[in-house]
Amino acid sequence: MALTFYYGAGSPYAWRVWLALEHKAIPYERKVLSFAEGDPKKPDYLAINPRGKVPAIVDGDLRLYESTAIVEYLEDAYPDYGKRLFAGSVRDRALVRRLVCEADNYFVPAMNRLVQRVLFTKPEEWDAGRIDAARDEVVAELERWALMLRGDYLAGPLSAADYALYPLVALALRCEKKRPDLALRERIPARINAWMQGVEILPFFPRTWPAHWK
Ligand SMILES: N[C@@H](CCC(=O)N[C@@H](CS)C(=O)NCC(=O)O)C(=O)O
């Protein structure tokens, strides 16, 4: 029986898992939950993830949530599928894990502040100073990431680190759709723009783009 992947469009965490499944060419059935309908908080889904958040997977009798744990599980449970998400030596793999931790612990809080102040605040209540401050924090993070890049991808070869960060940056950029004068895209370091393009050219990437972002 194929693995079941519980997904919500626009969730950067669910997007990570989708990219990882595609990277590893693992067969899966994707179930789309609607945030508007409150699907993640319905009893059937709470039985899979009691926190009521996407993503989650069900693989045989395993129920697993938290995107980072899921991505590590996919690598360990399907070692011979597709390409490695954590490739190379013990040290190489530690670098990938470190970058994933940095994405979660440093980029996520900066991105969340921006998303909160733009996407989750009514335009009539926008505070330009606080929005610009949040944008500057995201830019400062990306400047740091630009220095960490090891070639085309974050850890050298394409890895779980790229899939951890890309959806977060894409969501931050999504704020510019709602507030065109945010001026985030133009401040993104050139090396990060090039890195994003390196993810976007992956053959499976286009079908993972959030449906309502088109
Ligand atoms: N740390 C979690 C974060 C998951 C998360 O926050 N998911 C959000 C969407 S981005 C969610 O499902 N929210 C639904 C809700 O709170 O009702 C992970 O990495 O999987």
The ligand as a Gaussian input file, in Angstrom:
#p B3LYP/6-31G(d) Opt

LIG

0 1
 N        6.611000      22.248000      12.839000
 C        5.557000      21.760000      11.976000
 C        4.748000      22.955000      11.495000
 C        3.464000      22.530000      10.794000
 C        2.500000      23.710000      10.651000
 O        2.627000      24.756000      11.309000
 N        1.519000      23.555000       9.763000
 C        0.502000      24.579000       9.581000
 C        0.461000      25.052000       8.131000
 S        1.914000      25.915000       7.681000
 C       -0.879000      23.992000       9.851000
 O       -1.147000      22.878000       9.485000
 N       -1.753000      24.777000      10.462000
 C       -3.116000      24.360000      10.607000
 C       -3.741000      24.957000      11.787000
 O       -3.011000      25.466000      12.655000
 O       -4.979000      24.858000      11.866000
 C        6.171000      20.954000      10.841000
 O        7.335000      21.191000      10.521000
 O        5.503000      20.054000      10.291000

